[in-house]
Protein backbone atom coordinates (compact mmCIF):
# COMPACT_ATOMS: atom_id res chain seq x y z
CA UNK A 1 0.00 0.00 0.00
CA UNK A 2 1.50 3.31 -1.10
CA UNK A 3 1.37 6.34 1.12
CA UNK A 4 1.02 9.88 -0.22
CA UNK A 5 4.65 10.55 0.73
CA UNK A 6 5.87 7.49 -1.20
CA UNK A 7 3.86 8.55 -4.26
CA UNK A 8 5.26 12.07 -4.09
CA UNK A 9 8.80 10.73 -3.75
CA UNK A 10 8.34 8.40 -6.73
CA UNK A 11 6.89 11.23 -8.82
CA UNK A 12 9.79 13.50 -7.79
CA UNK A 13 12.39 10.94 -8.90
CA UNK A 14 10.67 10.37 -12.25
CA UNK A 15 10.86 14.06 -13.15
CA UNK A 16 14.60 14.65 -13.09
CA UNK A 17 15.35 14.79 -9.37
CA UNK A 18 19.11 15.10 -9.91
CA UNK A 19 18.82 17.99 -12.35
CA UNK A 20 16.36 19.89 -10.11
CA UNK A 21 18.32 19.45 -6.92
CA UNK A 22 21.13 21.79 -7.91
CA UNK A 23 18.90 24.78 -8.61
CA UNK A 24 15.91 24.22 -6.32
CA UNK A 25 14.91 27.12 -4.08
CA UNK A 26 13.83 26.17 -0.56
CA UNK A 27 12.43 28.04 2.42
CA UNK A 28 14.32 28.35 5.69
CA UNK A 29 13.62 30.59 8.68
CA UNK A 30 16.06 33.13 10.05
CA UNK A 31 15.02 35.07 13.16
CA UNK A 32 11.39 33.97 12.64
CA UNK A 33 11.29 35.28 9.06
CA UNK A 34 11.17 33.20 5.88
CA UNK A 35 14.26 33.29 3.68
CA UNK A 36 14.47 31.61 0.26
CA UNK A 37 17.80 30.14 -0.84
CA UNK A 38 19.03 27.52 -3.26
CA UNK A 39 19.79 24.14 -1.70
CA UNK A 40 23.45 23.63 -1.02
CA UNK A 41 26.44 24.39 1.13
CA UNK A 42 27.26 27.98 2.13
CA UNK A 43 30.20 29.39 4.03
CA UNK A 44 28.94 31.35 7.04
CA UNK A 45 29.92 34.76 5.64
CA UNK A 46 27.93 34.18 2.43
CA UNK A 47 25.00 32.74 4.36
CA UNK A 48 24.88 35.82 6.61
CA UNK A 49 24.92 38.13 3.59
CA UNK A 50 22.12 36.24 1.81
CA UNK A 51 20.01 35.91 4.98
CA UNK A 52 20.38 39.56 6.01
CA UNK A 53 22.42 38.82 9.14
CA UNK A 54 25.10 41.31 10.24
CA UNK A 55 28.58 39.85 9.71
CA UNK A 56 29.47 40.60 13.36
CA UNK A 57 26.62 38.41 14.70
CA UNK A 58 26.79 34.73 15.64
CA UNK A 59 24.47 32.21 13.97
CA UNK A 60 22.89 29.22 15.70
CA UNK A 61 20.81 26.47 14.11
CA UNK A 62 17.85 24.91 15.87
CA UNK A 63 18.48 21.13 15.76
CA UNK A 64 16.32 18.70 17.74
CA UNK A 65 14.94 21.55 19.91
CA UNK A 66 18.47 22.72 20.84
CA UNK A 67 20.53 25.61 19.51
CA UNK A 68 23.75 24.51 17.81
CA UNK A 69 26.38 27.24 17.43
CA UNK A 70 27.86 27.57 13.95
CA UNK A 71 31.46 28.84 13.94
CA UNK A 72 32.32 31.77 11.66
CA UNK A 73 34.76 29.54 9.77
CA UNK A 74 32.17 26.76 9.40
CA UNK A 75 29.64 26.02 6.72
CA UNK A 76 25.88 25.64 6.55
CA UNK A 77 24.12 23.01 4.46
CA UNK A 78 20.67 24.18 3.35
CA UNK A 79 18.12 21.53 2.39
CA UNK A 80 14.93 23.38 3.35
CA UNK A 81 12.95 23.95 6.55
CA UNK A 82 16.04 24.72 8.69
CA UNK A 83 15.67 27.30 11.47
CA UNK A 84 18.44 29.76 12.33
CA UNK A 85 18.79 32.44 15.00
CA UNK A 86 21.35 35.25 14.90
CA UNK A 87 22.53 37.24 17.90
CA UNK A 88 25.26 39.56 19.03
CA UNK A 89 28.42 37.63 19.86
CA UNK A 90 28.64 36.42 23.46
CA UNK A 91 31.22 38.08 25.71
CA UNK A 92 33.10 34.84 26.35
CA UNK A 93 32.75 34.78 30.15
CA UNK A 94 29.92 32.75 31.55
N, CA, C and O atoms as a GROMACS GRO file, in nm:
protein
  376
    1UNK      N    1   0.084  -0.119   0.000
    1UNK     CA    2   0.000   0.000   0.000
    1UNK      C    3   0.088   0.124   0.000
    1UNK      O    4   0.170   0.142   0.090
    2UNK      N    5   0.072   0.209  -0.099
    2UNK     CA    6   0.150   0.331  -0.110
    2UNK      C    7   0.092   0.442  -0.023
    2UNK      O    8  -0.029   0.458  -0.013
    3UNK      N    9   0.181   0.516   0.039
    3UNK     CA   10   0.137   0.634   0.112
    3UNK      C   11   0.151   0.754   0.020
    3UNK      O   12   0.215   0.746  -0.085
    4UNK      N   13   0.092   0.865   0.058
    4UNK     CA   14   0.102   0.988  -0.022
    4UNK      C   15   0.248   1.030  -0.034
    4UNK      O   16   0.291   1.073  -0.141
    5UNK      N   17   0.324   1.017   0.075
    5UNK     CA   18   0.465   1.055   0.073
    5UNK      C   19   0.544   0.969  -0.025
    5UNK      O   20   0.629   1.020  -0.098
    6UNK      N   21   0.517   0.838  -0.028
    6UNK     CA   22   0.587   0.750  -0.120
    6UNK      C   23   0.554   0.785  -0.265
    6UNK      O   24   0.642   0.785  -0.351
    7UNK      N   25   0.426   0.816  -0.291
    7UNK     CA   26   0.386   0.855  -0.426
    7UNK      C   27   0.454   0.984  -0.468
    7UNK      O   28   0.498   0.997  -0.582
    8UNK      N   29   0.461   1.080  -0.377
    8UNK     CA   30   0.526   1.207  -0.409
    8UNK      C   31   0.674   1.186  -0.437
    8UNK      O   32   0.730   1.246  -0.529
    9UNK      N   33   0.738   1.102  -0.356
    9UNK     CA   34   0.880   1.073  -0.375
    9UNK      C   35   0.903   1.007  -0.511
    9UNK      O   36   0.996   1.045  -0.583
   10UNK      N   37   0.820   0.910  -0.546
   10UNK     CA   38   0.834   0.840  -0.673
   10UNK      C   39   0.815   0.937  -0.789
   10UNK      O   40   0.890   0.934  -0.886
   11UNK      N   41   0.715   1.024  -0.779
   11UNK     CA   42   0.689   1.123  -0.882
   11UNK      C   43   0.807   1.219  -0.894
   11UNK      O   44   0.845   1.256  -1.005
   12UNK      N   45   0.865   1.258  -0.782
   12UNK     CA   46   0.978   1.350  -0.779
   12UNK      C   47   1.099   1.288  -0.850
   12UNK      O   48   1.166   1.356  -0.927
   13UNK      N   49   1.125   1.161  -0.827
   13UNK     CA   50   1.239   1.094  -0.890
   13UNK      C   51   1.218   1.077  -1.040
   13UNK      O   52   1.314   1.084  -1.116
   14UNK      N   53   1.095   1.056  -1.083
   14UNK     CA   54   1.067   1.037  -1.225
   14UNK      C   55   1.086   1.164  -1.306
   14UNK      O   56   1.108   1.157  -1.427
   15UNK      N   57   1.080   1.280  -1.243
   15UNK     CA   58   1.086   1.406  -1.315
   15UNK      C   59   1.220   1.476  -1.298
   15UNK      O   60   1.224   1.598  -1.278
   16UNK      N   61   1.328   1.404  -1.306
   16UNK     CA   62   1.460   1.465  -1.309
   16UNK      C   63   1.508   1.517  -1.174
   16UNK      O   64   1.556   1.630  -1.166
   17UNK      N   65   1.496   1.440  -1.072
   17UNK     CA   66   1.535   1.479  -0.937
   17UNK      C   67   1.677   1.534  -0.933
   17UNK      O   68   1.701   1.637  -0.870
   18UNK      N   69   1.771   1.468  -0.999
   18UNK     CA   70   1.910   1.510  -0.991
   18UNK      C   71   1.933   1.644  -1.059
   18UNK      O   72   2.013   1.724  -1.011
   19UNK      N   73   1.866   1.671  -1.167
   19UNK     CA   74   1.882   1.799  -1.235
   19UNK      C   75   1.820   1.912  -1.153
   19UNK      O   76   1.876   2.021  -1.147
   20UNK      N   77   1.705   1.887  -1.090
   20UNK     CA   78   1.636   1.989  -1.011
   20UNK      C   79   1.713   2.025  -0.885
   20UNK      O   80   1.716   2.141  -0.845
   21UNK      N   81   1.774   1.926  -0.824
   21UNK     CA   82   1.832   1.945  -0.692
   21UNK      C   83   1.934   2.058  -0.688
   21UNK      O   84   1.944   2.125  -0.585
   22UNK      N   85   2.007   2.080  -0.793
   22UNK     CA   86   2.113   2.179  -0.791
   22UNK      C   87   2.062   2.322  -0.804
   22UNK      O   88   2.138   2.416  -0.778
   23UNK      N   89   1.939   2.342  -0.843
   23UNK     CA   90   1.890   2.478  -0.861
   23UNK      C   91   1.756   2.500  -0.790
   23UNK      O   92   1.687   2.598  -0.818
   24UNK      N   93   1.718   2.412  -0.701
   24UNK     CA   94   1.591   2.422  -0.632
   24UNK      C   95   1.598   2.526  -0.521
   24UNK      O   96   1.693   2.526  -0.443
   25UNK      N   97   1.500   2.613  -0.514
   25UNK     CA   98   1.491   2.712  -0.408
   25UNK      C   99   1.406   2.654  -0.296
   25UNK      O  100   1.299   2.598  -0.319
   26UNK      N  101   1.455   2.669  -0.172
   26UNK     CA  102   1.384   2.617  -0.056
   26UNK      C  103   1.364   2.729   0.045
   26UNK      O  104   1.432   2.831   0.041
   27UNK      N  105   1.271   2.707   0.136
   27UNK     CA  106   1.243   2.804   0.242
   27UNK      C  107   1.309   2.760   0.372
   27UNK      O  108   1.298   2.645   0.414
   28UNK      N  109   1.378   2.854   0.435
   28UNK     CA  110   1.432   2.835   0.569
   28UNK      C  111   1.379   2.951   0.653
   28UNK      O  112   1.317   3.043   0.600
   29UNK      N  113   1.404   2.947   0.782
   29UNK     CA  114   1.362   3.059   0.868
   29UNK      C  115   1.483   3.114   0.942
   29UNK      O  116   1.560   3.039   1.002
   30UNK      N  117   1.498   3.245   0.936
   30UNK     CA  118   1.606   3.314   1.005
   30UNK      C  119   1.541   3.422   1.091
   30UNK      O  120   1.476   3.512   1.041
   31UNK      N  121   1.561   3.410   1.222
   31UNK     CA  122   1.502   3.507   1.316
   31UNK      C  123   1.351   3.520   1.295
   31UNK      O  124   1.297   3.631   1.291
   32UNK      N  125   1.285   3.406   1.280
   32UNK     CA  126   1.139   3.397   1.264
   32UNK      C  127   1.086   3.459   1.135
   32UNK      O  128   0.968   3.490   1.125
   33UNK      N  129   1.173   3.476   1.036
   33UNK     CA  130   1.129   3.528   0.906
   33UNK      C  131   1.169   3.429   0.797
   33UNK      O  132   1.276   3.369   0.804
   34UNK      N  133   1.082   3.411   0.697
   34UNK     CA  134   1.117   3.320   0.588
   34UNK      C  135   1.227   3.378   0.500
   34UNK      O  136   1.227   3.498   0.470
   35UNK      N  137   1.319   3.293   0.460
   35UNK     CA  138   1.426   3.329   0.368
   35UNK      C  139   1.430   3.219   0.262
   35UNK      O  140   1.419   3.101   0.294
   36UNK      N  141   1.446   3.257   0.136
   36UNK     CA  142   1.447   3.160   0.027
   36UNK      C  143   1.587   3.155  -0.034
   36UNK      O  144   1.640   3.256  -0.080
   37UNK      N  145   1.645   3.037  -0.032
   37UNK     CA  146   1.780   3.014  -0.084
   37UNK      C  147   1.781   2.889  -0.170
   37UNK      O  148   1.690   2.806  -0.162
   38UNK      N  149   1.883   2.876  -0.254
   38UNK     CA  150   1.903   2.752  -0.326
   38UNK      C  151   1.958   2.648  -0.229
   38UNK      O  152   2.034   2.681  -0.138
   39UNK      N  153   1.921   2.522  -0.249
   39UNK     CA  154   1.979   2.414  -0.170
   39UNK      C  155   2.130   2.415  -0.189
   39UNK      O  156   2.179   2.450  -0.297
   40UNK      N  157   2.202   2.376  -0.086
   40UNK     CA  158   2.345   2.363  -0.102
   40UNK      C  159   2.422   2.405   0.021
   40UNK      O  160   2.365   2.434   0.126
   41UNK      N  161   2.553   2.408   0.004
   41UNK     CA  162   2.644   2.439   0.113
   41UNK      C  163   2.690   2.584   0.100
   41UNK      O  164   2.729   2.628  -0.009
   42UNK      N  165   2.686   2.658   0.210
   42UNK     CA  166   2.726   2.798   0.213
   42UNK      C  167   2.830   2.818   0.322
   42UNK      O  168   2.817   2.762   0.431
   43UNK      N  169   2.934   2.900   0.293
   43UNK     CA  170   3.020   2.940   0.403
   43UNK      C  171   2.940   3.041   0.486
   43UNK      O  172   2.849   3.105   0.434
   44UNK      N  173   2.975   3.054   0.612
   44UNK     CA  174   2.894   3.135   0.704
   44UNK      C  175   2.884   3.280   0.658
   44UNK      O  176   2.778   3.341   0.668
   45UNK      N  177   2.993   3.337   0.609
   45UNK     CA  178   2.992   3.476   0.564
   45UNK      C  179   2.890   3.497   0.452
   45UNK      O  180   2.814   3.594   0.454
   46UNK      N  181   2.888   3.408   0.355
   46UNK     CA  182   2.793   3.417   0.243
   46UNK      C  183   2.651   3.397   0.293
   46UNK      O  184   2.560   3.469   0.252
   47UNK      N  185   2.632   3.299   0.381
   47UNK     CA  186   2.500   3.274   0.436
   47UNK      C  187   2.446   3.398   0.507
   47UNK      O  188   2.331   3.436   0.488
   48UNK      N  189   2.531   3.461   0.589
   48UNK     CA  190   2.488   3.582   0.661
   48UNK      C  191   2.445   3.690   0.564
   48UNK      O  192   2.343   3.756   0.584
   49UNK      N  193   2.523   3.710   0.458
   49UNK     CA  194   2.492   3.813   0.359
   49UNK      C  195   2.357   3.784   0.293
   49UNK      O  196   2.273   3.874   0.282
   50UNK      N  197   2.336   3.662   0.250
   50UNK     CA  198   2.212   3.624   0.181
   50UNK      C  199   2.090   3.627   0.273
   50UNK      O  200   1.979   3.655   0.229
   51UNK      N  201   2.112   3.598   0.402
   51UNK     CA  202   2.001   3.591   0.497
   51UNK      C  203   1.977   3.724   0.569
   51UNK      O  204   1.885   3.734   0.650
   52UNK      N  205   2.058   3.825   0.538
   52UNK     CA  206   2.038   3.956   0.601
   52UNK      C  207   2.086   3.963   0.745
   52UNK      O  208   2.031   4.039   0.825
   53UNK      N  209   2.187   3.885   0.778
   53UNK     CA  210   2.242   3.882   0.914
   53UNK      C  211   2.369   3.966   0.916
   53UNK      O  212   2.454   3.950   0.828
   54UNK      N  213   2.385   4.054   1.014
   54UNK     CA  214   2.510   4.131   1.024
   54UNK      C  215   2.630   4.036   1.037
   54UNK      O  216   2.623   3.937   1.109
   55UNK      N  217   2.738   4.069   0.968
   55UNK     CA  218   2.858   3.985   0.971
   55UNK      C  219   2.913   3.968   1.113
   55UNK      O  220   2.975   3.866   1.143
   56UNK      N  221   2.892   4.066   1.199
   56UNK     CA  222   2.947   4.060   1.336
   56UNK      C  223   2.867   3.967   1.427
   56UNK      O  224   2.915   3.931   1.535
   57UNK      N  225   2.746   3.926   1.386
   57UNK     CA  226   2.661   3.841   1.470
   57UNK      C  227   2.702   3.694   1.461
   57UNK      O  228   2.765   3.652   1.364
   58UNK      N  229   2.666   3.618   1.565
   58UNK     CA  230   2.679   3.473   1.564
   58UNK      C  231   2.552   3.414   1.505
   58UNK      O  232   2.446   3.476   1.509
   59UNK      N  233   2.563   3.293   1.451
   59UNK     CA  234   2.447   3.221   1.397
   59UNK      C  235   2.438   3.086   1.467
   59UNK      O  236   2.537   3.015   1.481
   60UNK      N  237   2.318   3.052   1.511
   60UNK     CA  238   2.289   2.922   1.570
   60UNK      C  239   2.181   2.856   1.485
   60UNK      O  240   2.096   2.923   1.427
   61UNK      N  241   2.185   2.723   1.479
   61UNK     CA  242   2.081   2.647   1.411
   61UNK      C  243   2.002   2.569   1.513
   61UNK      O  244   2.060   2.509   1.605
   62UNK      N  245   1.871   2.569   1.498
   62UNK     CA  246   1.785   2.491   1.586
   62UNK      C  247   1.782   2.347   1.534
   62UNK      O  248   1.730   2.320   1.426
   63UNK      N  249   1.841   2.254   1.614
   63UNK     CA  250   1.848   2.113   1.576
   63UNK      C  251   1.796   2.031   1.693
   63UNK      O  252   1.850   2.038   1.804
   64UNK      N  253   1.691   1.953   1.670
   64UNK     CA  254   1.632   1.870   1.774
   64UNK      C  255   1.600   1.950   1.900
   64UNK      O  256   1.631   1.908   2.011
   65UNK      N  257   1.538   2.067   1.881
   65UNK     CA  258   1.494   2.155   1.991
   65UNK      C  259   1.610   2.214   2.071
   65UNK      O  260   1.589   2.263   2.182
   66UNK      N  261   1.731   2.212   2.017
   66UNK     CA  262   1.847   2.272   2.084
   66UNK      C  263   1.920   2.362   1.985
   66UNK      O  264   1.925   2.333   1.866
   67UNK      N  265   1.976   2.471   2.036
   67UNK     CA  266   2.053   2.561   1.951
   67UNK      C  267   2.195   2.509   1.936
   67UNK      O  268   2.262   2.480   2.035
   68UNK      N  269   2.240   2.497   1.813
   68UNK     CA  270   2.375   2.451   1.781
   68UNK      C  271   2.452   2.569   1.722
   68UNK      O  272   2.415   2.621   1.616
   69UNK      N  273   2.558   2.612   1.791
   69UNK     CA  274   2.638   2.724   1.743
   69UNK      C  275   2.710   2.686   1.614
   69UNK      O  276   2.762   2.575   1.600
   70UNK      N  277   2.714   2.779   1.520
   70UNK     CA  278   2.786   2.757   1.395
   70UNK      C  279   2.905   2.852   1.395
   70UNK      O  280   2.887   2.973   1.398
   71UNK      N  281   3.027   2.798   1.390
   71UNK     CA  282   3.146   2.884   1.394
   71UNK      C  283   3.157   2.969   1.267
   71UNK      O  284   3.113   2.928   1.160
   72UNK      N  285   3.216   3.087   1.280
   72UNK     CA  286   3.232   3.177   1.166
   72UNK      C  287   3.310   3.113   1.052
   72UNK      O  288   3.289   3.149   0.936
   73UNK      N  289   3.399   3.020   1.082
   73UNK     CA  290   3.476   2.954   0.977
   73UNK      C  291   3.411   2.823   0.932
   73UNK      O  292   3.472   2.746   0.857
   74UNK      N  293   3.288   2.799   0.976
   74UNK     CA  294   3.217   2.676   0.940
   74UNK      C  295   3.137   2.693   0.812
   74UNK      O  296   3.154   2.790   0.738
   75UNK      N  297   3.051   2.597   0.789
   75UNK     CA  298   2.964   2.602   0.672
   75UNK      C  299   2.824   2.558   0.712
   75UNK      O  300   2.804   2.494   0.815
   76UNK      N  301   2.729   2.594   0.630
   76UNK     CA  302   2.588   2.564   0.655
   76UNK      C  303   2.534   2.492   0.533
   76UNK      O  304   2.548   2.540   0.420
   77UNK      N  305   2.471   2.376   0.555
   77UNK     CA  306   2.412   2.301   0.446
   77UNK      C  307   2.261   2.324   0.448
   77UNK      O  308   2.193   2.286   0.544
   78UNK      N  309   2.210   2.385   0.345
   78UNK     CA  310   2.067   2.418   0.335
   78UNK      C  311   1.997   2.313   0.250
   78UNK      O  312   2.032   2.289   0.135
   79UNK      N  313   1.895   2.250   0.311
   79UNK     CA  314   1.812   2.153   0.239
   79UNK      C  315   1.666   2.198   0.235
   79UNK      O  316   1.589   2.153   0.150
   80UNK      N  317   1.630   2.288   0.326
   80UNK     CA  318   1.493   2.338   0.335
   80UNK      C  319   1.438   2.310   0.474
   80UNK      O  320   1.464   2.205   0.532
   81UNK      N  321   1.362   2.405   0.526
   81UNK     CA  322   1.295   2.395   0.656
   81UNK      C  323   1.388   2.415   0.776
   81UNK      O  324   1.343   2.401   0.890
   82UNK      N  325   1.516   2.448   0.755
   82UNK     CA  326   1.604   2.472   0.869
   82UNK      C  327   1.562   2.602   0.938
   82UNK      O  328   1.502   2.690   0.877
   83UNK      N  329   1.597   2.612   1.067
   83UNK     CA  330   1.567   2.730   1.146
   83UNK      C  331   1.697   2.782   1.206
   83UNK      O  332   1.771   2.708   1.270
   84UNK      N  333   1.723   2.912   1.184
   84UNK     CA  334   1.844   2.976   1.233
   84UNK      C  335   1.809   3.098   1.316
   84UNK      O  336   1.709   3.165   1.292
   85UNK      N  337   1.893   3.127   1.413
   85UNK     CA  338   1.879   3.244   1.499
   85UNK      C  339   2.013   3.316   1.496
   85UNK      O  340   2.118   3.253   1.509
   86UNK      N  341   2.010   3.448   1.480
   86UNK     CA  342   2.134   3.525   1.490
   86UNK      C  343   2.128   3.610   1.615
   86UNK      O  344   2.020   3.646   1.663
   87UNK      N  345   2.246   3.642   1.668
   87UNK     CA  346   2.253   3.724   1.789
   87UNK      C  347   2.391   3.786   1.800
   87UNK      O  348   2.487   3.739   1.740
   88UNK      N  349   2.398   3.892   1.879
   88UNK     CA  350   2.526   3.956   1.904
   88UNK      C  351   2.618   3.855   1.968
   88UNK      O  352   2.574   3.774   2.050
   89UNK      N  353   2.745   3.859   1.932
   89UNK     CA  354   2.842   3.763   1.986
   89UNK      C  355   2.843   3.769   2.139
   89UNK      O  356   2.834   3.876   2.198
   90UNK      N  357   2.855   3.650   2.201
   90UNK     CA  358   2.864   3.642   2.346
   90UNK      C  359   2.998   3.698   2.391
   90UNK      O  360   3.095   3.698   2.316
   91UNK      N  361   3.002   3.747   2.516
   91UNK     CA  362   3.122   3.808   2.571
   91UNK      C  363   3.233   3.711   2.599
   91UNK      O  364   3.348   3.753   2.612
   92UNK      N  365   3.206   3.583   2.610
   92UNK     CA  366   3.310   3.484   2.636
   92UNK      C  367   3.315   3.437   2.779
   92UNK      O  368   3.353   3.323   2.804
   93UNK      N  369   3.278   3.520   2.873
   93UNK     CA  370   3.275   3.478   3.015
   93UNK      C  371   3.134   3.433   3.048
   93UNK      O  372   3.036   3.499   3.013
   94UNK      N  373   3.126   3.319   3.117
   94UNK     CA  374   2.992   3.275   3.154
   94UNK      C  375   2.988   3.227   3.296
   94UNK      O  376   2.882   3.186   3.344
   0.00000   0.00000   0.00000
